[in-house]
Amino acid sequence: MNDTYRNFVNSPLGARVVRSLGLPQPEVLRRYRIGQREAEFGGIAAIGAGPAPSLFEVLAGVLERIGMTSVAHEQALAWLAIAQRRQSMSGRFAPVAPNASAQERVAALIFDATGIADSLQLDAAYAFFHDTLRSLGACGRIVVLGRPPERCAHPRQWTAQRALEGFVRSLGKEARHGITANLIYVGDGAEDGIEATLRFFLSPRSAFVSGQAVRIEAATIDAIDDWTRPLAGRRALVTGAARGIGAAIAQALADLGARVAGLDIEALHDTLSVTMHGIDGAAIDCDIAAPEAPQQIADALDAMGGVDIVVHNAGITQDKTIAKMTADAWRNVIAVNLAAQERIDEELLSRGTLRDGGRIVAVSSIGGIAGNVGQTNYAASKAGVIGRVQCLAGGLRERRIAINAVAPGFIETHMTAKMPFALREAGRRMNSLSQGGEPGDVAQTIAWLAHPGAAGITGQVVRVCGQSLFGA
Amino acid sequence: MNDTYRNFVNSPLGARVVRSLGLPQPEVLRRYRIGQREAEFGGIAAIGAGPAPSLFEVLAGVLERIGMTSVAHEQALAWLAIAQRRQSMSGRFAPVAPNASAQERVAALIFDATGIADSLQLDAAYAFFHDTLRSLGACGRIVVLGRPPERCAHPRQWTAQRALEGFVRSLGKEARHGITANLIYVGDGAEDGIEATLRFFLSPRSAFVSGQAVRIEAATIDAIDDWTRPLAGRRALVTGAARGIGAAIAQALADLGARVAGLDIEALHDTLSVTMHGIDGAAIDCDIAAPEAPQQIADALDAMGGVDIVVHNAGITQDKTIAKMTADAWRNVIAVNLAAQERIDEELLSRGTLRDGGRIVAVSSIGGIAGNVGQTNYAASKAGVIGRVQCLAGGLRERRIAINAVAPGFIETHMTAKMPFALREAGRRMNSLSQGGEPGDVAQTIAWLAHPGAAGITGQVVRVCGQSLFGA
């Protein structure tokens, strides 16, 4: 959990040593901390756009509500009239000097690419980031808004929108300084459903999410009265909640107002009790792989009045290369990481324990995307999780239930702390942020997907990996 | 082009040094060489299966035609009756001793997973590879046959089939010794269309393709009389054909019997002439980014009687981080790598120059998938190429035209030979085969996609990267 290299780099001497040797320079990321109710948003957003941007009105409304001011790039001057109408502070973008202070820099670069209909019009995206990237401060945010390629009527539009993915991923790799870059594909009719997602990507909650392309489709979204407690009145189940990432998820959901039932194995009863006590939640002792588990869990949740949010976090590893792997190691990992999720969801959905309008978030892994040595069982289970999410999303739309997966990369936990030094260092540094993530980074990403405002996001996989170099 | 480290590792002294230090041990890959007409196939395939394998008959036919014998794993004994009926040599699989010679080892592990309908049934895949992987020889082949998850009716089946992706990718990373591992998702009704693809993945032609999942859908496939010249009577256009990967593509297509028109810029006229002379092809001097290029190209091809195979290989790089990139560098790369492809295809398709039943293969890049520092322009263009392929596939089905992309990873060319040593070494070694690919590896992959027997593959991206660690 202790990244001594990052601490060294951010000391005055360390910074000089590291710069002169050309070593990675991990920034201390600005994160949202539960209990620290300092201002989540602030600063200036620089706005750019291709031809015919369609999200300026919605975007201006969001920035106004979260208290960010704005400046418009010369190719996006239409922004000024919109900002002015809202009496929102705005002006023209001007580059800062190379030695500008943090306060002088902009906090976010937001580019509306929704009107780009031809690859030659990608010029506008180049021009905006060419002019503005060096003016973005540390831990700044890059957000590009586009249209889902597969929903574009014309091949040239589809092609240009798809091109944005390679562009944003490259920006994420170039930006450094704790900056993240993400792409939001906004479907027709989903324009009003982007606020929760914009807030997530503009806030410190998304500190370790970069290089992602997220699709939002049209969905009914209930009005959100209190953005600090959007989950008030909702009930959540978190499996594997005693410690580590699971405990962080339970805490993040509770922080947003949810009543959380945390589940873990009997052997972790005491740890789970302490974790759940801290958030006024309920503890369920249960081995999710046991035959009777789905019914037990559904019974317990029904007794609480049902559940709105199910987070499948519990997972195990039993690593060995396949020639050395025992049949039990194979079966245990598939049973806990994959089959248990299937059986629990079948029970919760068929009984109606998971209520309409609810959410399922399943934890996958970069290993499930890319495969990994010694993890044929784990990678199969985590790839299967992606299959579940992609499969179930369609059928659950009529019940307004969204199902998504998060795929963590290198997250600093008790498990990674035990890794050999060289392997741990490689895992930590080989991403755009040159450091590992924290359990809270995964938890906040799940909390966003569980948010009532994220109803339009379903069937997707979001990596929480600091834009890990690894993939497939 | 000269991998001195690989050569060292494969010398008697080098092998000892490298083993004792735990360094990467790149195998000298067995490759198909144009002009060397030695036996492409041979050896023993070990056959495994989950419950209710549906491809045994087809598979047995293919193995018989390519001259491979077989052994059946204990969970796949139904294979024996099928092999016997064909009077094909077969028997039960028995593991070889650790010090077994190359001749004693099996050449391929083929697992029919098409009947797997539940994640618990993945057990059979574990059991097969657990028992057999150590008996697979150097440069052996792992092929897993499944059903496209998105076509599975039941969620548990979808999930289990999707799980295979993580499993095969892990196998690819574990196997080493020049072994490749790939997954073929065979659609309903596509069973008879797998021969060209099986031949590719079992042969030395696929030496640098690993960790890929390829989908085959039902398609009309003309009988193939001569597997050594399946492109006889077909005409092909290859852009950027003067040298490097483009020249290799032209040579590979000509080797399979195609009449090739190679295109390149005027400045490479002499080089192009020599290349095309060597394969009895036609040379077209043309700058594909010029406004009149699409019409010029279509005119030239129409004069030859039209074209059946179009390979968009021409591409350029003009690397700089975005703040330092000039507008011209942006525009040139988009114009050549992406917009030119769009304009040429529009012309060839609207005029009918590209004949029904034809093929388009476009060269993308790992950079277009993962993004890359200093390549916002290149990555955008190569991601756009993926968009084109995904977009156009649907509409072209009625004309029986298939369109696909290949995404090369680190390929040894004049360009990579100029890279700084450390960067080149990192690029070379960070894949499952611990070495760079050759232009011929990309060319053979394109030749497979251009094959009449690959009609059922469309809208897909196949990486030619030795299962590069890098991705998204």
Interface residues (C-beta under 8 A of the other chain):
Chain A: S119 L120 L122 D123 A125 Y126 A127 F129 H130 L133 R134 P149 E150 C152 P155 R156 W158 T159 A160 Q161 R162 A163 L164 E165 G166 F167 V168 R169 S170 L171 G172 K173 E174 G211 T321 I322 A323 M325 A327 W330 R331 I334 A335 L338 A339 E342 G367 G368 I369 A370 G371 N372 V373 G374 Q375 T376 N377 Y378 A379 A380 S381 K382 A383 G384 I386 G387 R388 Q390 C391 L392 L469 F470 G471 A472
Chain B: S119 L120 L122 D123 A125 Y126 A127 F129 H130 L133 R134 P149 E150 C152 P155 R156 W158 T159 A160 Q161 R162 A163 L164 E165 G166 F167 V168 R169 S170 L171 G172 K173 E174 G211 T321 I322 A323 M325 A327 W330 R331 I334 A335 L338 A339 E342 G367 G368 I369 A370 G371 N372 V373 G374 Q375 T376 N377 A379 A380 S381 K382 A383 G384 I386 G387 R388 Q390 C391 L392 L469 F470 G471 A472
